[in-house]
Amino acid sequence: MTTTAALIDAIKAELKAAHITYAELAEKLGMAESSIKRMLAKRDMALSKIDSICTVLKIDFADLARRVSESQVLLAELTLAQEKTVVSDKKMLLVAICVLSQWSAEQITAHYKFTDMEVIKYLTLLDRIGIIELRTLNRYSLKLAKTFRWRPHGPVMNFFRENALLDYFKGGFDGESESLLLVHGTISKSMAPSFVERIQRVAQDFAQQHQTDQKLAKQHTKGYSLLLSMRSWDYEVFEQYRR
């Protein structure tokens, strides 16, 4: 994911390499030098403006965006210290979960009893530990890879095992568009990875649909939690009968 801030950082580097001053750039764009300085300092400007600067620099916008995207390192997993920070405060964890679903600050305060200042506080903390890049007007971009997952035995998953797992499974899974399937079988070791890949694709499809449907009115959407898993496991309750 290429962020506006990352593009602006690249623009700054290109201006320096081309020995073009802010005053010269402002003149070519027909803008005040102070406006250019302010936008570059805040690392926030319209993409059309970035495209205009690319024209001045005689570089292709798409090429710049591709180079920036390739240079960005997205997190597939947090460090132990980062996860400890996330679970150190339940409100912090809740905002982090909302952020992973790319809720806006307005959506968070509309859905939960958080003040604007609380949300800003937690977004700032998430920015500080590297999960998001916070921008103006409390907008942000995720710094997480599509393959991101919580550490398997880390603080966040341990929190959910202790506080949410039983709550999740006590449901009947018999409501509208609900389902719970438990399939047990023996398959070749070579085929197991392909099923894991399919599970990952379903998860990505679900996440993408969530993003697509964010523009719909609230009455046309409903919150769901999708839990997918696959592991080598047998029933502990039957342990006494194993040979």
TORZA-763650 format. One record per residue: x, y, z of N, C-alpha, C, O in turn. Coordinates in steps of 0.001 Angstrom, whole numbers, plus 500000, padded with zeros to 6 digits. Atoms other than C-alpha are relative to their C-alpha. Layout:
BEGIN
XYZXYZXYZXYZ
...
END
This chain:
BEGIN
500844498820500000500000500000500000500884501236500000501682501440500915
499209498786500105501530503267498871499249501148500644498147501482500208
500668498915499312500681506114501233500391501338499400501434501472498761
499720498649500473500486509797500379501282500520500632502106501151499971
498812499525499292503110510517503011501278499419499388502284500117499257
498831500634500613505508508027501417500306500618498639501470500803498284
499813499342501296504954509622498000500632501378500169501506501771499397
499456498662499759505677513065499431501460499923500424502266500765500029
498589500184499629508892511800501027500839499754498751501951500267498626
499279500271501248509906510492497607500123501272499166501154501508498535
499976498727500730509002513854496041501098500903500559501838501528499799
498963499182499355511242515644498560501390499567499541502253500393499245
498706500530500427514120513352497622500282500358498545501412500690498187
499843499657501420513521513985493911500319501487499830501153501850499001
499732498550500064513451517781494455501441500299500382502113501115499752
498620499800499542516732517601496342500993499539498935501990500209498668
499095500540501023518342515446493652500043500898498770501073501014498105
500076499130501181517163517856490947500434501434500306500457502287499419
499556498665499556518384520879492960498935501061499719499242502180499306
501106499056500168514940522500492749499555500476501381499210499661502237
500398499443498706514105524827495641498478500066500099497774499973499093
501439499862499800510649525193497160499481501246499295498365501256498775
500400498755500661510540528726495780499833499783498496498879500273497892
500080500291501431511234527475492246498795499116499692498102499315498694
501140500898500204508648524710492611498688500780500109497777500595499302
501209499199499803506044527158493916499715500872498778498565501025498366
500168499138501171506643529455490956499477499198498808498592499657498086
500423500836501126506247526618488438498555499520500160497856499288499174
501353500479499748503009525515490106499004501140500175497797500919500278
500885498851499803501655529032490509499425500053501394498281500463501587
500448500020498606501426528649494274500936500827500870502032501201500452
499144499296499047502765530457497311501023499017500564500704497856500821
498953500862499449506049529078498612499600499461501371499898498313501701
500412500431498662504558528939502121499022498822499930499042497939500787
500967501101500153501760526658500870500716498698499661500385497636500189
499211501179500368504249524277499275500732499456501219500716498252501479
499254500425498803506366524202502433499076499326501001499431498308501596
500940500541499019503314523556504602499528498601499599499486497698500435
500476501304500457502013520670502477501082498932500084500817497797500479
498903500967499954505407519007502234500376499675501437500735498540501750
499656500218498592506046519469505959498979499087500669499341498222501466
501060500823499419502684517929506883499870498655499298499172497759499774
500017501236500780503223515215504255498570499622499619498166498463499713
501381500238500380499657515618503060499583500974498906499560502186499123
500484499175501094498428516890499703499221499128499023499363497905499029
500803500745500969496038515889496934500905499281499001501973499777498643
499222500760500974497278513245494521500181500791498698501200500655498022
499888499187501213496581515672491662501149500995500114501807501314499124
498891499067499777499075518089493224501337499266499888502303499790499333
498783500801500111501666515327493540500302499723498536501456499761498111
499837500242501437501078514530489870500568501243499303501403501126498407
499490498752500588501700518211488999501480500181500312502250500637499466
498589499891499630504985518140490903500831499022499183501950499333498775
499304500982500828505951514982489020500230500550498591501273500307497983
499863499385501323505338516885485781501144501002499995501925501051499045
498894499034499870507688519649486962501338499279500039502316499723499438
498759500770499859510296517031487866500289499120498785501357498516498680
499881500827501205509724515263484522500179498525500333501003497821499750
500023501420499644509071511931486176498557499516499907497623500308500036
501329500586500146506120509567485716499420499679501375500053499007502189
500649500214498702503686509521488633499862498508500313500171498069501421
500207501435499793502875505820488168501312499302500339501346498397501173
498687500589499734506574504958488123500457500339501407501007499491502110
499631499591498640507170506955491303499224499187501021499797498698501994
500843500755499070504246505239493038500449498547500088500457497959501169
499543501390500015505527501816491968501309499854500778501474498907501548
498718500066499291509042502537493254499809500153501510500464499477502303
500266499786498574507681503799496569499357498755500601499725498326501694
500685501192499512505391500786496940500975498845500195500898498129501193
499026501093499917508247498355496281500993500195501134501554499230501652
499017499715498955510440500103498848499406499916501408500139499844502394
500642500029498698507862499999501644500005498589500579499735497610499883
500002501276499302508181497232504217498752499952500875498629500714501834
501228500138499233504781496146505524500148498849500989500804497848500701
499856500977498925504463494170508737499080498799499805497876498963499606
500801501218500046503298490563508551499679499535501413498780498723501629
500174500392498601503561490240512323500625501071500881501650501649500518
499445499019499076504141492563515277501064499353500880501127498130501002
499035500510499035506995492233517725499272499700501304498133500125501496
500590500311498699506328490895521216499710501284500759498664501409501396
500173498727499300506787494409522611498810500775499453498058501380500217
501128499293500612504292495878520133498668499395500446497728500119500773
501243500644499588501644493294521002499706500249501476498546500410501857
500204499716498575502186493860524736499400501390500180498554501609501048
500544498642499942501493497543524141498535499996499593497717500682500204
501374500048500504498319496721522201499035499474501057497924499989501185
500903500595499002496860494571525023500147500637501379499490500209502328
499791499361498704498057496848527820498773500780500459498648501103501640
501194499210499719494735498721527636498884499445499107499045499372497889
501089500599500790491404497179526551499481500958498935499125500536497835
500455499025500986490387500406524830500982500071498837500588500221497680
498958500003501028493693500364522968499815498808499065499912498944497845
500196501218500801493047496793521810498765500148499113498789499756497946
501224499835500769489510497669520701500211500943498816499726500681497716
499709499073501093490734500632518651500892499314498962500723499524497761
499124500727500924493451498401517152499191499055499123499455498939497926
500862500907500767490795495871516094499208500785498957499066500349497814
500740499141500934488750498676514522500906500467498862500493500529497705
499037499525500987491848499940512747500311498903498981500440499182497789
499753501108500924492526496498511265498843499835499017499031499337497907
501152500015500893489019496738509803499881501313499243498935501523498484
499911498689500662489969500253508601498773500866500244498285501542499338
501054499081499609487196502009510470500581501397500113501743501562500483
499578498614499811487405505785510460499829500371501468499142499670502211
500150499530498624487704507720513724498533500277500300498060500026501409
501419499696499825484098508822513202499179498728500211498238498721501004
500714501271499833482913505217512881500237499421501385499327498848501984
499676500530498671484691504253516107499189500711501071498591500062501929
500745499243498985483110507060518152498491499806499850497753499919500828
501427500231500204479715506344516583499573498641500548498434498466500984
500329501375499598479881502653517508500327499723501464499667498902502101
499573500241498621481639502806520885500000501294500818500046502392500263
500056498845499099481531505109523909501390500583500236501878500629501365
498693499352499951484848506782523113499819501473499660499003501826498810
499992498599500395485432510502523040500956500176498826501788499309498559
499090499722501116487176512070520060501443499988500473502322499467499787
498639499919499474490225512717522236500562498619500330501755498375500146
499536501358499710490397509071523343500432499301498710501485498666498663
499669500641501273490348507850519750501297500566499441502150499815498968
498766499368500484493033510366518757501197499491500804502261499225500245
498927500501499121495120509225521749500455498612499559501652498354499434
499642501374500351494966505568520721500520499892498562501394499071498279
499458499989501359495500506288517026501448500476500016502289499966499276
498631499492499876498595508251518016500940498916500520502074498798500057
499192501098499461499868505278520037500235498925498941501336498385498830
499851500998501063499214502897517140500975500487498930501705499691498338
499027499415500921501169505274514905501411499876500576502364499565499860
498690500022499346504003505375517423500639498612499970501857498487499840
499422501352500006504389501586517507500029499391498607500413498233498441
499781500428501384504229501328513721498892499220499338499116498643498274
501099500738500621500826499763513021499320500824498918498896500294497891
500612499109500982499436502791511199500910501196499751501859501441500495
499377498711500237500662506008509659498883501030500094498027501118499214
501055499037499724498508508779511109500221501255499176501334501775499091
499921498819500837497712511700508833499066501073500526498482500913501598
500848498897499559495781514945509077498534499576500060498117498632499390
501437500256499833492106514983510122499733498589500519498672498015500275
500119501333499394492705511688511971499827498878498983499326497804499315
499977501063501002492967509752508725501294499208500190502250499716500776
498809500825499824495487506912508606500068498956498893499095498711498180
499838501137500905496879504133506473500685498882500785501561499134501612
499417501160499324497734500626507663501409499733499491501692499909498306
498640500382500387501373499556507654500170498490500155501236498000500530
500022501445499839500440495878507672499827499307498652499089499778497786
500098500784501229500851493292504935498665499264499950498011499078500976
501246500751500143497866491385503527500048498695500774499012498163501173
499836501269499290499293488291505226500144500200501505500497499265502224
499814499710498568499349490004508648499168499064500865498033498725500530
500733500758498996498371487903511634500627500280501359501805500626501455
499466499847498652498730488181515386500952498844500289500809497767499711
499052501058499639501586486174516911499220498802500562498389498977501453
500788501178499597500274482583517366499880499801501511498811499436502001
500042500155498546501187482465521067500379501317500687500931501332501787
499668498687499471501584486192521599498925500553500922497901499907501143
500922499370499048499813488560524009498574500172499477497614499978500222
501344499749500528496900489346521675499199498698499882498049498640500319
500715501271500136495983485725520831499725499385501369498681498765501570
500229500499498642496407484776524498498822500720500642498025500110501355
501126499232499475493997487568525408498677499450499458497715499287500209
501230500520500588491400486214522972499688498589500474498520498235500640
500243501352499484491866482649524178499369500067501387498477499286501716
500467499889498615491242483769527752498676500748500122497905500492501046
501145499107499824488507486322527136498912499916498935497794500381499158
500988499947501084486743485706523841499644498653499383498580498515498779
500213501258500713487046482107522653498697499306500410497905498917499551
501219500661499531484303480598524831498772500825499669497718500276499349
501111499111500335482095483634524240499600499834498533498418499861498189
500267500169501435482426483128520495499288498679499724498302498644498988
500526501318500335481683479413520469498730499631500753498116498609500445
501251500331499306478751479514522893498780500330499137497663499932499468
501099499698500914476638480864520025499535498750499272500296497794499122
500541501173500681474389478448518165500385499924498534500219498881497903
499631499946501420475662479532514724498823499601499110498999498993498055
501206500345500748472072479145513539499224501244499575498065501156499170
500639498763500399471303482775512812500147500242498511500648499395497771
499919499646501420471081484550509476501443499976499511502307500641500082
498675500093500623474108483673507316501077499565500986502229499986500875
499022500538499047475793481856510224500239498519499727499349497820499243
499684501408500240477538478498510018501208499597500832502137500384501011
498850500567499299479882476330512046500196498581499487499311497736499624
499696501311500552481534473344510394501254499443500672502256500144500812
498836500680499448483887470868512025500198498727499189499391497800499267
499736501143500873485416468414509571501301499361500440502326500034500552
498798500716499562487877465780510693500356498948498966499482498226498487
499586500997500982489901463639508335501500499878499907502239500640500531
498574500239500221493269462327507248500295500196498521499703499536497666
499635499725501399494851463709504075501522499944499871502234499916500874
498555500067500217498303463571502510500665501293500487500073502370500416
499265498834499521500914465913503960500227501014498884500294502216499141
499735499106501123501523467344500491498785500866499656498936501948499090
501207499256500323497880468473500170499630501022501075498898501970500793
500375499117498890497625470202503572500282501478499707499431502322499988
499730498574500270499360473445502446498999500632499038498709501823499153
500949499433500960496879473875499583498699500398500690498066501376500293
501203499631499261493969473895502042500233501254500830499335502082500982
499658498791499247495750476491504158499948501221499083499475502285499484
500046498902500971496136478652501043498562500394499688498255501579499562
501408499708500278492407478346500327499365500755501170498573501677500969
500497499308498815491630479394503898500450501456499985499669502358500285
499464498642500060493864482428503477499279500834498941499033502023499140
500704499277501058492103483350500228498592500396500446498127501496500148
501343499682499494488683483166501892500078501182500972499246502088500930
499818498907499039489950485417504694500247501316499272499700502351499655
499708498791500771491312487908502147498758500490499255498527501695499156
501244499624500675488026487839500202499043500678500968498392501664500622
500874499427498976486115488562503400500453501413500350499640502332500456
499447498684499660488440491451504270499763500999498874499448502161499130
500219499122501150488134492878500745498534500409499896498224501556499576
501431499674500052484335492666500862499635501006501082498806501892500875
500202499030498915484406494486504190500360501405499532499621502356499785
499574498703500492486322497318502549499026500549498962498675501728498987
500915499575501067484005497428499539498669500499500569498104501473500073
501318499679499467480859497575501686500000501132501022498950501464501573
499939498885499061482081500417503908499174501194499520498726502010500325
500748498856500557480312502850501564498495499823500106497747500765499845
501431500246499893476915501236502156499414500620501266500122500819502253
500685499474498820474361502681504567499960498916501080499943497722500780
499911500926498875474396501112508035498903498946499980499155497800500353
501104500957499986470968499458507598500173498871498996499450497876499047
499766501029501013472326497449504672501188499086500341501538498202499559
498853500828499609475268495923506561499763499377501371498910499831502133
500075500668498703475711493604509528501375499458500348502077498940499480
498669500449499585478803492726511542500081498486500150499219497865500771
499742501435499881480174489202511243501460499785500399502321500611500094
498619500398499704483283487493512611500253498670499324499534497696499548
499660501214500744484901484917510365501201499336500663502266499942500784
498929500736499341486999482290512110500333498785499151499493497904498966
499554501103500840488997479921509904501248499385500616502125500105501094
498812500622499404491515477383511108500245498623499409499348497999498842
499629501358500397493337474203510262501267499644500759502248500386500712
498820500434499252495773472295512460499971498493500197498922497858500091
499905501415499673497001468814513271499568499851501456500260500306502367
500601500025498664494818467998516273499047498845500122498426498437499140
500992501028499732492749465276517874499329500346501323499873501117502114
500781499661498824490120465395520618500707499573501287501005498396501489
499340500304498729491744465641524036499112499112500866499607498288501636
500935500763499179488601464165525592500074498502499710499648497685500526
499862501399500369489365460905523747501420499458500209501750498352499783
498604500374499806493009460800524818500137498625500665501027497850500316
499890501259499237492400457878527173499761498773499132500116497663499529
500313501142500856491257455684524280501043499788498893500950498830498125
499014500141501082494259456210522014500936498846500272501245498525501420
499016501068499875496632453359521313501419500599500034502398499861500136
END
